[in-house]
Amino acid sequence: MKPKSRIAFKDLILYEDANYLVINKPPFVSTLEDRVDPDNLLAMARTVEPDAQAGHRLDKDTSGVLAFARNAEAYRHISMQFEHRTVRKVYHAVVDGNHDFTDVEVTARILKQPDGMVKLSSKGKDARTTFSTLAVYSRHSLVECRPVTGRMHQIRIHLASLGAPITGDDLYGGKPFFISSVKRHFRIKKETEEQPVMKRMALHAFALEFKGLDDQVIRCQAPYPKDFSALQKQLSANVR
């Protein structure tokens, strides 16, 4: 028997109407079926709406706004908006280092690698992301990321190319954040190893905007999950 999910899908819903369900995706849960983990959000969505389809997807470790279509017509409608790049997506990322970005646009092409990573290459697919700094801390920055295209690991590799890898993103050069790095007299219990504040990369899908079937604009924002809030709280106590 498939184990019962510990997540109540209805508690994740930010917005719903006759055609769409928009949720605040928790980290560490796959959007679609995952061979490793029996829990996935599409299966959970279908407990509420049997015909639900994911309008897009987020990486397993990424939290934030995720939209599901409740019927085939709604799915086609949102899919065409993603294809035509009219969906407005905003992500927040904590990155390593102090950076002052103001509408910095990265257009480096992205090539998928056999090992599941990506690299920047003239042989890759076109990609475009704009970055603006929201806050600067002692050794980190909070950055707003606005991807136009939706390539695999796009925000991650584009930030890394600016010398601003996402904190905790070990695939692309990000380092984990430890409280001891900002608190001089921070102590941990004997015979224990200090754990990072976030056990994943610090990336959150903050906002999503698209049009419903009647062309009304649907705008949703997702509050930070506990781990992202805890990281920001620690960093905010050490503003540059």
C-alpha positions in Angstrom: 0.0 0.0 0.0 1.3 3.5 -0.9 2.1 5.5 2.3 -0.2 8.3 3.1 1.3 11.8 2.4 2.0 14.0 5.5 1.0 17.0 3.5 -2.6 18.3 3.3 -2.8 19.7 -0.3 -5.7 21.9 0.6 -3.5 23.7 3.2 -1.1 24.7 0.3 -3.7 26.5 -1.8 -3.2 30.2 -2.4 -5.9 30.7 -5.0 -8.5 28.6 -6.7 -11.3 29.0 -9.2 -13.2 26.7 -11.6 -10.2 26.3 -13.8 -7.0 26.7 -11.7 -5.5 25.7 -8.4 -2.4 27.7 -7.3 -0.4 26.5 -4.4 2.6 27.3 -2.2 4.8 24.3 -3.0 6.8 23.1 0.0 10.5 22.2 -0.5 11.6 18.6 -0.9 8.5 17.5 -2.8 8.4 16.7 -6.5 5.9 18.4 -8.8 5.5 15.2 -10.8 6.0 11.5 -10.1 9.4 10.8 -8.5 10.9 7.3 -8.5 12.5 7.9 -5.2 9.7 9.6 -3.2 6.1 8.4 -3.3 4.8 11.9 -2.6 4.3 14.2 -5.5 2.1 17.3 -5.9 0.3 16.3 -9.0 -1.0 13.1 -7.3 -2.0 15.3 -4.3 -3.8 17.8 -6.6 -5.8 14.9 -8.1 -7.3 14.1 -4.7 -8.9 17.5 -5.0 -9.4 17.7 -8.8 -9.2 14.3 -10.6 -8.3 15.9 -14.0 -5.6 18.2 -12.6 -2.5 18.8 -14.7 0.6 20.7 -13.7 0.8 24.0 -15.6 4.6 24.1 -15.1 7.1 22.6 -12.6 9.5 23.6 -10.0 12.7 21.7 -9.0 12.2 19.4 -6.0 14.2 21.6 -3.6 12.5 24.8 -4.8 9.6 26.2 -2.8 6.9 28.6 -3.9 4.1 29.4 -6.4 3.0 26.5 -8.6 -0.1 26.4 -10.8 -2.3 23.4 -11.7 -5.0 23.4 -14.3 -8.3 21.7 -13.3 -9.3 20.7 -16.9 -7.9 20.2 -20.4 -8.9 23.6 -21.7 -7.3 25.4 -18.8 -4.2 23.4 -19.2 -3.9 24.3 -22.9 -4.5 28.0 -22.0 -1.7 28.2 -19.4 0.6 26.0 -21.5 0.3 28.5 -24.4 1.1 31.4 -22.1 4.3 29.7 -20.9 5.2 28.8 -24.5 4.7 32.4 -25.7 6.6 33.7 -22.6 3.8 35.9 -21.3 3.7 34.4 -17.8 5.3 36.7 -15.3 7.5 34.8 -12.9 9.4 36.2 -9.9 11.8 34.2 -7.7 13.8 35.3 -4.6 17.2 33.9 -4.0 19.8 34.3 -1.3 23.2 34.4 -3.0 26.8 34.3 -1.8 28.6 37.6 -1.7 27.6 41.3 -1.8 26.0 42.3 -5.1 24.3 45.4 -6.4 22.2 44.3 -9.4 19.7 46.7 -11.0 17.9 45.0 -13.8 21.0 43.1 -14.8 20.0 40.9 -17.8 21.8 37.6 -18.5 21.2 36.1 -21.9 23.8 33.3 -22.0 22.5 30.2 -23.7 22.1 27.0 -21.7 23.1 23.5 -22.7 21.9 20.4 -20.8 24.5 17.9 -19.8 24.2 14.1 -19.6 25.0 14.2 -15.8 21.8 16.2 -15.1 23.6 19.6 -14.8 23.7 22.4 -17.3 26.4 24.7 -18.7 26.6 27.9 -20.6 27.3 27.3 -24.3 26.8 28.9 -27.6 25.4 25.5 -28.6 22.7 25.7 -26.0 19.1 27.0 -26.0 18.3 30.7 -25.7 17.7 31.9 -22.1 17.0 35.2 -20.5 16.9 36.3 -16.8 16.9 39.7 -15.2 18.3 40.3 -11.7 17.8 43.1 -9.1 19.2 43.2 -5.6 16.6 43.5 -2.8 18.9 43.5 0.2 22.6 43.3 1.0 23.8 41.5 4.1 27.2 40.9 5.7 28.3 38.3 3.2 25.2 37.5 1.2 22.5 39.3 -0.9 18.8 38.8 -1.5 18.1 38.9 -5.2 14.9 39.1 -7.2 15.1 36.9 -10.3 12.8 37.4 -13.3 13.2 34.5 -15.8 11.6 35.1 -19.2 12.5 31.6 -20.6 12.2 28.4 -18.5 15.3 26.4 -19.1 16.5 23.7 -16.7 18.5 25.3 -13.8 18.3 28.6 -15.6 18.3 30.9 -12.5 21.0 28.9 -10.8 23.5 28.9 -13.7 22.8 32.5 -14.7 23.5 33.7 -11.1 26.6 31.6 -10.9 27.8 33.3 -14.1 27.5 36.6 -12.3 29.7 35.3 -9.4 26.6 35.1 -7.3 25.8 31.4 -6.8 22.7 30.6 -4.8 23.5 29.9 -1.1 23.5 26.1 -0.6 23.5 25.3 -4.3 26.5 23.0 -4.3 26.0 22.0 -7.9 26.9 25.5 -9.1 29.3 26.7 -6.5 27.0 27.9 -3.7 28.1 27.4 -0.1 25.9 26.4 2.8 25.1 29.0 5.5 26.1 28.3 9.0 25.1 30.5 12.0 28.7 30.3 13.3 29.8 32.3 10.2 28.0 35.4 11.5 27.9 34.8 15.3 31.4 34.8 16.8 30.5 33.0 20.0 28.0 30.6 18.6 28.4 27.2 20.3 27.0 23.8 19.4 26.6 20.8 21.7 29.6 18.6 22.2 30.0 15.7 19.8 27.6 17.2 17.3 28.2 18.8 14.0 26.8 22.2 13.1 24.0 21.9 10.5 23.3 24.6 7.8 20.3 26.8 8.4 18.9 25.6 5.1 19.4 22.1 3.9 18.8 23.0 0.3 19.5 25.9 -2.0 18.0 29.2 -1.0 15.6 29.6 -4.0 11.9 30.5 -3.7 9.3 31.0 -6.4 7.8 34.2 -4.9 5.2 35.3 -7.5 3.3 34.1 -10.6 1.0 36.1 -12.9 -1.0 34.7 -15.8 -4.4 35.0 -17.5 -7.4 32.9 -16.8 -9.8 31.6 -19.5 -11.8 34.8 -19.4 -8.5 36.8 -19.7 -8.7 38.1 -16.2 -5.2 38.4 -14.6 -4.4 35.9 -11.9 -1.7 37.1 -9.5 -0.3 35.0 -6.6 2.4 35.5 -4.1 3.8 32.7 -1.9 5.1 33.5 1.6 8.5 32.2 2.4 8.7 28.7 4.0 10.2 28.4 7.5 13.7 27.6 6.4 13.9 30.5 4.0 12.5 32.8 6.6 15.0 31.6 9.2 17.9 32.2 6.9 16.7 35.7 6.1 16.2 36.5 9.8 19.8 35.4 10.5 21.1 37.5 7.6 19.0 40.5 8.5 20.6 40.6 11.9 24.0 41.1 10.1 23.2 43.8 7.5 26.3 45.4 5.9 
